[in-house]
Amino acid sequence: MKVSELKDILDRELFRPFAMRLNNGILYAFNTRKDFGASKDYEMIFHFGDHGGAARIDAESIVEIIETK
């Protein structure tokens, strides 16, 4: 997974939900922009959960980006 691909998805004018599958099989859904956070270089990504928690994701562990509805 290239960081440039992720940037392209996030830089769209209108946000479209997507999911991210990691090399360990975990799937994170990003249903709103508020679910997503990242360092300036996108090497460290954060998924903010519904219950105030957050998961830290290493960009190197992303194997698939899935556009959802």
Buried (B, 14 or more C-beta within 10 A) or exposed (E): BEBEEBEEBBEEEEBEBBBBBBEEEEEBEBEEEEBBBBEEEBEEBBBBEEEEEEEEBEBEBBEEBEEEE
